[in-house]
Structures are given as structure tokens and as C-alpha cells.
Amino acid sequence: MTDQTDAAAAALTPPIAATRPHSFTTHDITIDDPWAWLKDPNYPEVTDPDVLAYLEAENAYFEAQMAPHQPLTDRLYEEMKARIKEDESSVPQKDGDYLYWAAFETGGQYRKWWRRPVDAPADGSADELILDEPALAEGKEYFRLGGFSISNDATKLAYAVDDNGSERFTVRVKDLSTGALLPDMIEGMLSDIVWSADDSGFLYGLANKEWRTDNARFHCLGDDPANDVELFHEDDEGYRVAVGETSDRRWIVIGTGDHVTSEVRLLPADDPFAEPILVAPRQPGREYDVDTHGDTLFIHTNDTDPMWRLVTAQIATPGDWSELIAPSPHFYMTGVECFADFFIVEGREDGLDQILIHSYDGAEPKRISFPEASYAAGTGDNPEYDQRVIRLGYESMVTPGTVYDYDVATGELTTLKVQEIPSGYDASAYATERLHITARDGTQVPVSIVYPQDFPRDGSRPLFLYAYGAYGHAIPPGFSTGRLSLLDRGFAYAIAHIRGGDDLGQQWYHDGKLEKRENTFNDFVDVARALVADGWTSEGRIAVAGRSAGGELMGAIVNSDPALWGAVIADVPFVDVLNTMLDETLPLTPGEWPEWGNPIEDKAAFELIRSYSPYDNVRAQAYPPLFISGGLNDPRVTYWEPAKWAAKLRATKTDDNILLLKTNMGAGHGGKSGRFESLREGAEEHAFVLWQLGVEA
């Protein structure tokens, strides 16, 4: 056989990762981990030839197995691409003397950012290109724009770029009057960018060696970044520091916190070196955020109730809180934003988005009503403080994304843009419902579902089920053009709003974390079983997907109920939970303990995590077909988590079902960058699902 033939044959054989003796003992319990070697000790540099050889072998196997289905992947990709308006652009929004917007060009992977004077004609003659992402991304395997901030006088742009997926950004400053880059360059940034009132410089945060932002710094334009002044430093390794500004731009906000506790300081934007005003010292379990109106602080907090409330205080006495809006058992208050003549309260009522406009005189608020039973809605980009018309966004599982302007005085909604689907879209061909399914402990779990109008409820059709279920992150029932490729092939598509997210309030989140983590997994399985019982699909005809912590969910449910699933997509899955939570040197670990527990100090947390950690609970049984992805430069879910999981599954499972591991060797947590590369990855995953479920393609 030739070398090429040998390579081809090897690519058709599932790679078997070597095992190397390795064990550790914690709380008098010894755990063997023979695939621990897949963690390169030089990480974040990955240079170990054995590690790289294994990942490349898995990638070659992935390519060989997917090759016969390349025509299907290509068809799906072309379908998905045809539903995207290639020269898509955002609706221009006024900020000061300019209108700003971003736009793709036909065939472009990345956006260009534009502006024109407010009083200039809209014929393109006055349009000014302020940032050219395609030019910045040229020749790079990966590109992501991070912080993006225009100076107050509109003459400078500070922006941040990550070109390898590691989420360590480089800041540059552009002179918008000349188009030239200033010499200022800051590497290793991980934050937003906030200008001082006089535009002499800006605040930002650097990532430390553990990829944690523990500081807020000020960079004066023209100075050496090594001399930048640290305005605030956080000593608690579990907390992260963020910078922002109040709606009126009078105050710079320095916030610090973990997943359960927060603390806010204010700096005058015209004097960032002043002594910070501490709004309220941290109290474990209390979160709050702050906006301002005049000399009044508007403080959104969960101090008395997990549904949150709104209190006010004077800047001179920031700790003296007075309740303005009490918590409600049905309305989960998610945010407050102040404007000159009114303030907006956003939230969810029984799980559905709500927007209320409040006047400062205490009159009855105006509620913006939306027409469908299940939808996603929220405020958009509203940069000016003296705003009379509010930009809103709306979509549902059958309604494409729609941008509105809402006139606060008249209550009139003006449609500015409806997401265009060039290949055509008929909303009447689909139906959507909001179901409530009873979990094993009696809890009612909401489920958003969309399906073709002619969908039979006889169990004959496939169903795609998605969830996340962690960090209090809700999954809105929004629109997806990629999803149409499944619906048009007879699928129903459901989103399970399981505990661990905050879809029904912060208590919903609390009921899926720490010692209640099993609720998240049980909810998902119970939703699937109920959908089978109600005729939406049948066992083994369910495709499921989850990303990151949602990938942990995938790992748990394939261990507990493998026969339910016909195909499983686990993207950058957080599956080696015990090892990661025991390694406090990893970037995220100390900040994650409030979410999962600290198994280093707490034996009960150790035993609980060990009981569900997907990697630790792989056992000799039949598993469903699995498509697993990872990113070599991922700082959130490190590449070795999916790699170790795949290796252990291969060595342990008793079935012949396909298992694929794809590692993006030049990307991070979000997969490949660029809208078309991302689309192609989605097409690959859909092709895998159709292949495994035997659906006519």
C-alpha cells in the first residue's frame, strides 16, 4: 500500500487515543483519568506532538466520514445561504451629529461600519467608512471584533480585535478625520471601552495570565500602555471587573462580581481619576446594577426577591435605598434604562418578554403589546439620552426579525425593517405553540415549538430539541433561517425552557444550579418523553443539541437516557466538570464555583459534581450517534474536554453508532468566524442529523 492509501485507510478507522496511567486523590477518593495527557501542560500553547496528532487524526476521521454526505452538506449550505440577504445592513441610528450603521457587502464574511452626518443626503455621497472588518480580517483564519467605541466628539474610534479565538483582544485607535491609526496599541484586553468626557483617553480592562479581568485601567492617548493607571483592582479571584457608562454618559461604571454577587462604583466621566463612589458594598447573594437620572440612582436589584425590584437613591447617599417598583410574583424584572423624560423597565411575564415605559412622575406605565403567544422582544440600540423614539426588536419562531421605532408620546409603532429572506418565506406554512410539560417533580416546564402546518401528531415525524439550562441564561423563542431546512424536511423544532436558565425568573435559575443541578437534566428528558407521549415524535427520532454548558446537558442525558436520542450535537461541551472545577489555575474556575460548587473545599460538592459530570459517568452501554466539536484556542471550554470525552466514549461504549470529534484548530469557543464559515458549520451539523435519522434529503 502507498502512504496515501495508508492514510486514507487510517482516516476511515476511528482513532483510539492511548491511555496513560494517571490518578489523583481528593477527599480520600482516588480517581483514575487515563486520558489526562490530552491536556497539554504548556496550554494555552498547544505544542505536544501526541496531542496534536490525536486531534488531527480525529479531524481526518471526521472528514472521511462526512465526505459521502458532502453533497447534502452543500445543498443545506446553499439553502441557508439563499435565505440570507448578502448585502444585509442594520437600520441607521442617530448618535449626536451622525447616523451610524453596519453592512455586509455581497459575498462578504464580515461587516463594514459606516456613518454619515444627520443632515446629509441618504444617496451615499456623504457616507463615511469608519471600520473595514473585511480588510482587517484578510488573510486570517479567525477574526472577531470586540470593543467598539466612538469618542464623545466623534473624531476617534477605539476598537478591539481577536484574530485567533483566544479572546485576548488588541485595542487600536483610529483618527476618523484622517483615517490613520494612532500609535496606541493595547494587547490582552478583555472588556468594553469607555471614553472619558474630554476624550483624552478611555477605560478598559486587561486579562491577567489566568484570563480573568481583575482590573479597570485608564489609557491616556499617546502614552505607553505600560504606564496606564489602574483605577480599580479586584482581589477576589472569583470576581470579574467590567466597565461601562450610565445612559446620560455623566458617569463611568466599574462593576465587579461573580455569578451571584455584584458591586458597583461610579467615576465622574469628566474626572476619571476621582475617588470612586461605592454604591453599595458587596453582600453575598445580592446583585445590582445602576443607571442615573440627574442626581438620582436607579438601582435594579434582587436584594429582597429573585424576581428583582427597582429602588432609587441619591448619589450623595448611594446606600440609602428607597423602593420605587416592588417585586412581582409574575413579572421578572430583567433590566432598567433611564432616558431624559422616561425610563424603561424590561422583563418577562410568565416567561414572555415585556417592555414598559415609565414616566418619572409616577403615572401608570405604558406597556408595549405584542401579537403572538410566543415571541422574543426587547429594546435595541438607543444611544442618546434625550430619546423620544425607542428602537425595538421583535421576532418569533415563525416571524422574521423586525425592527420598530416606538414613539413614546403617541404609542405608535413604525416598522423600519423586516428580515428579508431572498429565497422566499411563507409564515403561514408553519405554526408555533407554547406548551407546558409536567416534569417528574410536578414542575411545569415551558416549551416553545414550531412545526409545518401539516405536521401529523402520530409519532411518525422527527423532532429537533434544543436547550441550554445554565447561568440564568434564557433561550428566547426567536426566528432562525437555518432551522427552516429542518422544518421543510418534516421536522418539528422545540426549545425546552428548562431550569438553570432564568426564563421564568431568577428562582428558575436557582432551581437548576448547585445541589439542584439534576433538575436541568431531568427537565430536558421529561420534556422529550412528554413530546413522544403526545405524538410529536417517537423514541430514537429526536435530534438534540447543546453548546458549552448546554453541551454538558448533552453529556448528562446521553449517559442517563441514551435510547431516546437519534442524533446528538454537542458543541464545545463542558463535560469534564469535576476536573475543571478542581483546577483553580484554569481561567474560569474560581468564578464558576457559585454555579457548580467548589469541590476542592466541599466534599459534598465534589460528590455531587462527580455524580453527574458527563466524562466521569461514561459507562459500558449503547450511546446514540454523536457529533462533538471543540476549539483549540477556546479559553472557556478547553479543547481537551471534548477530546477526552470522545476518547473515553470510544473506548467504553458498546454500540457501533458513529462518533465524530471535530476540533477547530484555529478558532475558539464560538467556532469559525465569518458568517458563511459559521453557516457551513451549521450545514454540517444538520447534514449529520438528517443522515443519522434517515430523513429524505
PyMOL commands that set and color helices and strands:
alter all, ss='L'
color gray80, all
select helices_A, chain A and resi 3-11+36-38+49-82+133-137+225-227+427-429+484-487+506-510+514-516+518-533+549-560+562-564+577-582+589-596+603-612+615-617+640-652+675-693
alter helices_A, ss='H'
color red, helices_A
select strands_A, chain A and resi 23-26+29-32+93-95+98-103+112-117+128-132+144-150+156-162+169-175+181-189+194-195+201-204+215-220+229-233+240-245+251-257+262-268+277-278+288-293+296-301+309-314+317-325+331-338+342-349+352-359+366-367+376-379+389-395+402-407+413-418+430-438+444-452+463-466+492-496+542-547+565-571+626-631+659-664
alter strands_A, ss='S'
color yellow, strands_A
deselect
rebuild
show_as cartoon
